[in-house]
Amino acid sequence: MSEKDLKTSQDLTVVVQTLLQQMQDKFQTMSDQIIGRNILLHIMSTRIDDLEKNISDLMTQAGVDELEEEIKVSETSGTA
């Protein structure tokens, strides 16, 4: 192998290593973003679940459930 071929091979190796490192860095960045978004989605989901439970509890405390049942009964019986 001549000196020129050796230099070309070394240059090619450097270019390939640089490209692989860039790809790895981009993959890591995307992976971190996905994980971060999944964490945010989980937090938002938990908050929505808590909010739905709180609304349900408030409706029960306010007697809205009973009122809805009374409306349904009176609508079906025709007394409304």
C-alpha positions as a printed Julia matrix, in Angstrom:
80×3 Matrix{Float64}:
   0.0    0.0    0.0
   1.49   3.32  -1.02
   1.75   6.35   1.22
  -0.95   8.11  -0.8
  -3.32   5.15  -0.42
  -2.63   5.07   3.3
  -3.42   8.79   3.63
  -6.64   8.36   1.63
  -7.66   5.41   3.8
  -6.97   7.39   6.96
  -8.95  10.36   5.62
 -11.86   8.1    4.79
 -11.72   6.57   8.26
 -11.84  10.03   9.85
 -14.8   11.05   7.69
 -16.72   7.87   8.53
 -15.98   8.22  12.24
 -17.11  11.86  12.16
 -20.35  10.93  10.4
 -21.02   8.12  12.85
 -20.42  10.45  15.8
 -22.78  13.05  14.31
 -25.45  10.39  13.78
 -25.01   9.14  17.34
 -25.31  12.7   18.7
 -28.48  13.33  16.68
 -29.95  10.01  17.77
 -29.2   10.81  21.41
 -30.81  14.24  21.08
 -33.94  12.76  19.5
 -34.07  10.02  22.14
 -33.83  12.6   24.93
 -36.62  14.64  23.32
 -38.88  11.59  23.02
 -38.28  10.62  26.63
 -38.96  14.19  27.74
 -42.21  14.3   25.79
 -43.31  10.96  27.21
 -42.69  12.25  30.72
 -44.74  15.37  29.97
 -47.55  13.29  28.48
 -47.6   11.1   31.58
 -47.75  14.15  33.86
 -50.55  15.69  31.79
 -52.47  12.41  31.78
 -52.2   12.16  35.54
 -53.39  15.74  35.96
 -56.36  15.15  33.64
 -57.3   12.01  35.58
 -57.11  13.97  38.84
 -59.18  16.77  37.35
 -61.87  14.35  36.14
 -62.03  12.77  39.59
 -62.28  16.17  41.27
 -65.07  17.24  38.91
 -66.92  14.0   39.55
 -66.55  14.47  43.31
 -67.79  18.06  43.07
 -70.77  16.99  40.98
 -71.63  14.35  43.55
 -71.27  16.83  46.4
 -73.48  19.32  44.56
 -76.13  16.69  43.9
 -75.77  17.02  40.15
 -75.87  13.25  39.72
 -79.2   13.07  41.53
 -80.54  16.01  39.53
 -79.56  14.34  36.25
 -81.3   11.14  37.32
 -84.46  13.08  38.21
 -84.42  14.8   34.81
 -83.98  11.47  33.0
 -86.83   9.88  34.98
 -89.18  12.81  34.36
 -88.31  12.89  30.64
 -89.03   9.2   30.21
 -92.25   9.4   32.19
 -93.4   12.48  30.31
 -93.88  14.66  33.38
 -91.3   17.23  32.41
